[in-house]
Amino acid sequence: MGSYGIIYLITFIKPNTQDHYYIGQTTQNLRTRINDGHINRAWKTDSNGNFENNYRVAREIRKYKITDKVKNVIWDDKNYVNSHSKTYIKITILDTAKSQEELDHKEKKYIIEYNSYEHINGSRGFNGTLGGHGNSSGVLRGENASEAQLTNFEAKQVRLLNRDTSLIYKELADLFSCSIGCIYNVINDKTYIDALIDKNDILDKQYEHWVNYAPLSRRNKLFYSYDLRKSDNDEERMKIWTSPSECAKELGGGVKAQYISYALSEKKSIVANHFVFVRERNSYEFEKNRLPELQMKHDNKYRTFSAYDKTTGKYIDTYDCMGTCLKKLKLKNNAPIYDCLKDKTSYSDKFIYIYDDKFTHELLKEKIKKANPRSFYMFDMNGTKMGNSWTVIKKCAEMFNIDASSISRCLESQNPYKNKYIFFYSDQYSKELLNTIIDSINNKERYFLFNLEGKSMGISESQYDLYHNKKIFTTSYALKKKNYYIPSKGLIVIPESVFSFKTLNLLLKKAEIEYAKYIQSRTISNKKILIYSKDCLLLELPNARAALESDIIPLHAAYRVPRRENKIYKNLIIIFEEDATPSVLMKLRKKLEK
C-alpha cells in the first residue's frame, strides 16, 4: 500500500543568520505543493496591486525573494551548501503517512521537534498553528483549547473594546481575568480566529459603558513610565500617565517633560538615569524585548559599590552611581575608580572600590595587600644600605640594572642574595640577620681547577670568583649535583673539602669519557640538515642552530629529530644529509602519506 501523504520541511537559509523552519503536510506532488501552494501564492496580487496573502510564510518568501523561476530553491540535499552566498530555501521530505489522522499527528510532532510554532518564545519557525488538517486556527487558538483563557464571545468583545475604547492591555486583562499576553494575541489576530470582527459588529450591552469611561480621545495620550531601580514585583515600578508635564512634575529628580517627549518618540532611551517611557500601544512588545535590555544596561551602569580606606580597610560609604561618588569624595576623574572596580588596579587615590554584589572579606584583604606594597631594603656585600627604603621593585631594578623578577624572588624566597646585592622586607630586617648572611656568603670555600690531563689550572677563592671572574657559569648547579666536571670548559672543579688525588684520578677517567660524548654531540650539531616535504626538498640547513633563522622548524626539532629513528616532525622529514639515502626517504614519505 502506497503512502497517503508526506510531511515536508522548508528551511529558510540566509548567510550569517540562524536557519528558520516551516513544517507542512500535503497529499499532492511536493513540487506542485511548494510552487503553487507557497511560492506562486505568496506573490499573487489583487486588482489594486496588493499582495493577497500575508500569512507568515508568504511574507518570508517575498522577503527572501524566492520564486520558482530563480535557482534559490534547493530540492536535493546533495546541493545543500552552508556557504551559499544568497538567501534560499531547502525542501526536505521528513516523513510519510498512510492516513489523514497519521499525517495530522506527525505534522504536530515535527512542529514541536523543530520548534517552528511562531507564537512561542524562542521559536525558530514560521508555522502559524501547531498543525493538524483543517485546523487553521491552531490547537491553542480557540475556546476549545485546554489552555484557553477566553470564550469566543469574550475574545470578540476584547477586539471591540480595543477598537471603540482606549482601554489598555492591562485594563482589558483585569476586566476579563486573563493574561496580558492573551489580550495581545487576540488583538493582533494571532488567536481566536473564529472570533474576528467587522465594521458592523457592536459591543454587547454589558460592555457599552466603557465607551464613555475610556474614550478613544485618550488613547494617543497614554504612556507608561518604568523606574529601573525598582524590581518587577514593586507596584511603584510602572505608572500610567496622560501628560508629560504632569509626569515630570510628579517624578522630579531631573525628569523633564522635553526628555519624556524624546523618549516617547524613541530619540532617547533612559531619562534622568533611571526612567524609561513608552506609548501604551507599544507597551507589550516593549516589555518583552526592549525593557530587559535597558534594565541590564542600567544595572551594569548603576551597580552599587562601596569605598574602603586603602590602608586600614575601613568602610567609607556606599554609592549608587559614579556621579554621587565623585561628588562626595570631591574627585574629578572617574576612570581610576572604574579601573579599580573592574580589578585592573587595586586602589585609586586613598580608597579601594568594590561592587557590593562582589564583596568578600578575602577580596578586600587582597586589595589592601596590593594597595600597600611592603617596603624593602637593599644592601651590598659590605652591608652598606643602597638608598633608604624601596616600595616599587621596578624602580629599584631599573636604577641598578637588575631583573625585577630576581628582586621579587629574593624577597619571597629564603635566599635573599642576587647579583652582589642582598634584599630584605623592612619588617623582616635585623642587623644580626644581615651580618649572618654576609658571613655565610664571605665564608668562602676554595676550589681547585684541573684540565683533562690532570694539570692544575689554579685555585678559585669562592663560587663568586668562579662565576664572575672565571666565567664558569654552570658551577653552582654542577656542585649541587656533586658533578665536578664542566664539559663546556673542559675543566674539573673540586671543592677543597672533598679533594684528594684518588678523587682527582677517578674524575679524570670519568671526564675523559664525558668529554668524548660532548665533542660527539657538538659534531652532530654541526652536521648539515635537510628538510623534505612529502613531495620535494624544502630547505638545507648548514647546522642545527641555523634553524633559528628559519621559520619552518623550531630549534629543538633541528637538534632532536634527525638523531632519532622516526625522523618525521609534523608533516616534514628532518634528516642529516649523510642519512638521506633514496631508500630511507622513500620509507619516510610512505609514513607521511599514511
Secondary structure, 3 states (H helix, E strand, C coil): CCCCEEEEEEEEECCCCCCEEEEEEECCCHHHHHHHHHHHHHCCECCCCCECCCCHHHHHHHHCCCCCCCCCEECCHHHCCCCCCCCEEEEEEEEEECCHHHHHHHHHHHHHHCCCECCCCCCCECECCCCCCCCCCCCCCCCCCCCCCCCHHHHHHHHHHHHHCCCCHHHHHHHHCCCHHHHHHHHCCCCCHHHCCCCCCCCCHHHCCHHHHCCHHHHHHCEEEEECCCCCCCCCCEEEECCHHHHHHHHCCCCCHHHHHHHHCCCCCCECCCEEEEEHHHHHHHHHHHHHHHHHHHHHHCCCEEEEECCCCCEEEEECCHHHHHHHHCCCCCHHHHHHHCCCCCCECCEEEEEHHHCCHHHHHHHHHHHCCCCEEEEECCCCECCCCECCHHHHHHHHCCCHHHHHHHHHCCCCEECCEEEEECCCCCHHHHHHHHHHHHCCCCEEEEECCCCEEEEECCHHHHHHCCCCCCHHHHHHCCCCEECCCCEEEEEHHHCCHHHHHHHHHHHHHHHHHHHHHHHHHCCCEEEECCCCEEEEECCHHHHHHCCCCCHHHHHHHHHCCCCEECCEEEEEHHHCCHHHHHHHHHHHHC
